[in-house]
Amino acid sequence: MRVQKNKSLAKIDKQLAVLEEKLADTTLYEESRKSDLLVLLNEQTALQQQHSDNEEKLLLSMTTLEEMEAGLE
């Protein structure tokens, strides 16, 4: 389970990196491309939320695993 979540975080990180490259395009901030910018910003926000959610789940799983391992000692 831990490997799958790490892969999810890595996938989201890659998607965020691609978005950041797109957002670095200065022409994107011209008035005529305002709708394109808004789409990318909304996508970035959604991915950041997914990343945060997945990271929280991973940390919770790791904590649970540590507690279970401590109970076996």
N, C-alpha and C positions, 0 to 999 in steps of 0.2 A: 504493500500500500504506500509506503514511504517513497519508493522509487517513482511510482506513478505521479504522485503529487510534485515531486521534484521536477519531473518532466513537464508537468503543467506549468510550473513557475518558469522554467526555462523557455517554454514556448511563448508564454506571455511576454517575457523579457525581450525575446526576439521581435515580437510584434510591436512592442513599445519602441524598440530601437529603430525599426523601419518608420514608424510614425514620426519619431523625432527627426529623422532625416527629411521626411516630407515637410514637417513644420519649419525646418530651417530654410526652406525655399522662400526667399524674400518676396517673390511675386505673389505668393499666397496671401500676403497681407494687403494687397491692392483691393480697392472697393469692389471691383468687378469679380473678384474671387472670394468674396465674403462667405457665400454659401459653402464653397469647398472647405474653407477654413473651419467653419462651424461643424461640418461633418467630421473632419479630422479631430477636432477638439472633443467632440462628443464620443468618438471612438476611443480616444486617449483616456478620457475619464472612465469609460466603461472598463477598459483593460486595467487601469490602475485599481479599480474597485475589485475586479476579479483577482488580481495579483494579491491584494490585501486579504481578501477572503481566503484564498488558497494558502497563503502564508500563515494565517491564523489557524487554519485547520491542521496544517503541518506541525506547527508548534504545539498544538493541543495533543496531537497524536504522539509526538516525541515525548511530551511530558507524561502522558499515560504509559507509554512504553517504559520510560525510566522508572516510574512508580511500580510497574509490574515487575521489572527486573530487580528492584530493591526488595520487593516482597519475597523474591525467590532466594535471597541471600541469607 
